[in-house]
Amino acid sequence: MATFNIQGSTISKSTGAGLPFATVRAYQLGVATPLGSATTDASGKFNLTFPWPHDVSIPGNRPDVHFKVTQRVDGTERILYNENPATQTRRNIGDVLSVTLKASEGVSAMPAPLTGRPTDSLFLFTRVGTLGVNQIDTSGPAASGYARPDTSPAAPNSSDANAPFGGTLDLAGWFGQFADVYRYKVQYSSDGVTWNDISDPLSNTYYEFALGGGTWRTIAMGPFSQGGQVNVYTLPYVEQPGVPWIFPDLIARWDSTKVANGLYTLRIQGFKVDATGTVLVPSSSLIIDPAFGQLKMRVDNAPPQAALGTITHFPPSGPPQVVQVCDIVHFTTGRLEVTLTAQDPNGHLRGYTLTTLYGHNQTTLVPPGGGDTYATHINATRQWTGGVFTVSYNGATTFNPPAMPTCAYEFRLRVSKRTTNGYGLIYDGLEDTKHLTLQR
């Protein structure tokens, strides 16, 4: 049995840049199962080996191979290059074969080191805050628009899974180096038909070099009215090329509180200057990445509900009594019942906890039903509304006098919601408290 080795690279036909992390498959002519496959490195290079069971000493008994290249973007495997077996098969190859496969599309490698703008004409959204777009369910007609999409209770961060967006959102993206874009605008739509410009102010900061030490300067990036267009923004590498920027990929700052809650699609429009040098017209070279060129985001800016309701004392004998705040309750072996509301009508509740504090930073155990998280409710609906709950403190067992001694107590309900601004939760702990004294 012989071993054959194929060494090569996969590059963009238009730019010559390598296509990283693509899958290269080699096929024997007339056989559907590949001989072998390999993944390209960050520069698009690959090394593929496969065994060949036939006697290579017999003339014409060597492999006849052709290639197929795919690249996985946002969970979808796209075909970048697929040779025609009838016309592009390499027949009777040697022990070592070197090839260069030139694809007509694909996400190219960035300049070395792997930072900066892609060396192609693509536009793609890169992040929202610090959340990479690959962490948002944004691709395809059924995309939910949630950050950290998951439906498994075993997910490592399931309490924060399926998070909607809210507040002011930092949107980032890249225009490839060969995209002829001078100005751009970002638009949003709730129905895919009517589009509205993002028009919130955007600023950025660059470093101005000078003898004896430079200075960080903050400038407005838009929105501007220019060349017959409104609400356009400028690019850092157009405004001040070749200097360091704080956020070189920041393209918009969207105040999502100005729109109704719901699912939105965001898109980019790039403009260049026409031959007169005064009018902005759509850029003809801009290619919108099919997976990341539009961004679906679910917006929910409604706060959750957090409220402590009635506290009722059930003594060992006699009728139950509703406890008022600041009351002194003779709590022996009976029980206390606390009603609470921890709810989000939009279904994006993250969790709640009822904490009982006393003395000097002391707390009791959390009573049964006194806390819960989305992790125990996560499923295909991605919804958990919470509700109204009754929590019981049994004074004869778990909450006996040693565990809950005579003291002034604070009952504190804390409720959080999964809405994120891309950096953290914007409703991380709405609270409601009641105070009373327990005499044991």
C-alpha positions, 0 to 999 in steps of 0.5 A: 500500500502506497501513501500519497501526499498533497501539499497546497493552498486555497486562496481567493481568486480576486485578492490572492489571500489565503482562505483559513480554516477551510476543508479541502477534500480530494476525490478519486475519479468516479468515487463519491467518498473522498480519499482524504481531507485536510483543514487549511491553516490561518494562511490557507495552506494545507497538507493532505495524505491518504493511503492507496491500496493499488500497485503503483508499479503498474502503469496507469494504476495511480490516483486520478484526483479532483478537489472540493473546498468548503468553509463553515461560517456560522454553522453553515458549510458553504462550497467555495471551490468544486472541480469538474471531474470531467475536465479538472481531474489530475490523472496518474499523480505522483507520490507528492502533488502540489496544488493551488486552489483558487476560490471565487468567494470565501472569507479571506485571511487577515493580514499577518499577524491576524489583526486588522481588516480582511484582505477582500471586499467583504463586509461582515458584522464582528461583534455587539459589545464584546459578544462575537457575532458567532455567539448570536443566533443571527443566520437564516430565516428562522434565526431567533436573534438571541445571544448565546443560543442554546436549548440544553439544560446542560449548557455551561451558561444556561442561566444566561443563554438565549439573551435578548439585547437592550440599552445602548448597543455598540455594533462593530464590523469590518469592511475589507481592504478592497471594498471601495467604501468612503461612507456608510449607514446602518439600518434596521427593520422589524419586517424586512420591508421598511428600513430605518437609519440608525442616527445615534451619535457615534464617536471614536478616539485615535492617537495622534503622533507627535515629537515628545509624545502624542495625544489621544483625540476623540472625534465625531464619526457621525451621523452626517448629511453629505453627498445627498445622503443622510445619517452616514458615518465615516470610517476610522481608516478613511478619517485618519488612516495609519493611526491607532484607534481605540475601536477600529471596527466600531461602526454604530452605537444604537439606542435600542430603547427608541424602538419597540421590543421585538426581532430586528434585522440590521444591514449595512449600506456602503457609499463611494464618491462619484466622478464629480467628487461630491455625490455619494453613490452605492459602492459597486465593489462591496460584497455582503458576507452571506452569513454575517453581513446582516445581523438579527437581534431580539430587543427587549428593554422591559424590566422584570417584575420584582415585588414582595407581597403579603407576609402571613404568620401562621401561629401554632394555634389560632387564625393566621395573621397578616404581618405589617412591615416593622411588626414584632412577630412572636414566631414560635413553632408556627410558620411564615408564608411570604408571597413574591412576584418574580416575573417577566411577561416577555419570557426572558426571566433569568432568575430570582432569590429571596434572601433573609438577612439579620444581625451583622451580615448574617443570612438564613438558608434560602427556603424551598421555592425561594430561588430559581434560575432559567437553567432549570427551565431552558427548552426549545421555547427559550421562554421562562416568565416566572410567576407569583410564588409562596415561600414558607419558613417552618419555625419548628424545623429548618427555621427553628430558633438556633437557625433563625434567632430573635432579631430584626430581619430584612426579606430581600427579593432580587430578580434578574433578566437575561437582557444584555447590552453586549457587555453585561446584564442591564437588569441584574438584580431588581430588588424589593425589601420588607423589614420586621422583627421576629421574637423567638 
